[in-house]
Amino acid sequence: MIDVVIDTSIYRADPKREKAAFRILTKLATNGFVRVHIPHVVEREFSTQQLTSLESTLAEARKFISSARKRVSEPLIQEVNGIEKLIEAFRANAEAEVASSLSKWAKDINAEIHATQPHHGELVLNAYFSGDAPFSQPKERKDFPDAFIYESIQDLAKLKGSVHVVSADENLRNACSKIKGVTAYDALEEFLKSEPCIDAAHHLEHLEKLNQFRVNIGSYASAFLKHVNQLLLDYLPYKQFEDPHFKSDDNSGAVEMMNESEDIELDESKIEILGVDTLLVPFSCRLGALVYYSIFAADYWAMADNESLGISVHYNENSSDHYLEANEDVTLEINGVFSVSFEFDVGEAINDPETDFASYLEDADVTLEDVKSIQVVEE
């Protein structure tokens, strides 16, 4: 996880956060690669600046209303009054949106807003009188907001060990760069070009490809069949399991031989993404198998013909006067989970998930993660 603090100056340059740098940052943060930290002072400073700018725009609109009233006839004044009401209604909605814009975005990307701490006040006041960082000189009042941001960054650096700071304010940026564990940048684009962000972007690229396969996985069920058959061929022979179908003392039998499954169902609603290159896929399939178990001789001889029809019994070294060794051809339903880990190449786009999937599956690592149940299907 990359921890980053973005100064008010960066938000102010793109207040709607719609340019490329903020779009990429939003994507990285939403997917858990970057955690954005917002000192409360930054949130308040940004909101206040945006409200001031909005008020300036609304003041121009009010000037228009006032000027128009002086120049039009009574019938048109009624229209001007209607425009004034629309502007006032807009003002209330716009102020509410602007005031909450940054906090709403923070919630959407799982950012953390950090409250000003009680100990910050004394530290800022001492720095104000001494001219210590981030004050440019003693008693420089314009640096007060930056001083509280600076203290929040110091706390975060101690907590996280490594923090990135983006600020267009040279004085604040230089002060933060001297904090242990802090790397500072003058623009969001420069932060996104850093090695940790490039690595995160590559992982995000892989994750987006993986998600394409996850969404379209229903189209690939048949492609997984040969892999699952091989996995079950390694797993099932001599595997013991319980089923009421078997008339053994503990209702347990063991697979002796098996046929390949001819069909497989993937539980698409429960597929999970693990890391950035692996899918965990719940599946079920049916296959024919020869199962062996010990049956109480009296129970076997008491069976009706239709019950014992598929069972063959014999004596071997495990037999006794009371038990027979039995073999039975049954149909088994297997429910389990397999994983598929892909090898993705950086910068290689997936143009057609269904077509490209086969080539990616050739190099993928498919593993049987769990067999949750083995059941006899009663015909």
Secondary structure, DSSP 8 states (H G I E B T S, - for coil): -EEEEE-HHHHHHSTT--SHHHHHHHHHHHTTSEEEEEEHHHHHHHHHHHHHHHHHHHHHHHHHHHHHHTTS-HHHHHHHHHHHHHHHHHHHHHHHHHHHHHHHHHHHTT-EEE---HHHHHHHHHHHHHT-TT-SSTT-GGGHHHHHHHHHHHHHHHHHS-EEEE-S-HHHHHHHHTSTTEEEESSHHHHHTSHHHHHHHHHHHHHHHHHHHHHTGGGGHHHHHHHHHHHHHHHSTT-EEE-TTS-STTSEEEEEEE---S-EEE-GGG-EEETTTEEEEEEEEEEEEEEEEEEEHHHHHHS-HHHHTTEEEE--TT--SSEEEEEEEEEEEEEEEEEEE----TT---S-HHHHHHHHHHT-EEEEEEEEEEEE---
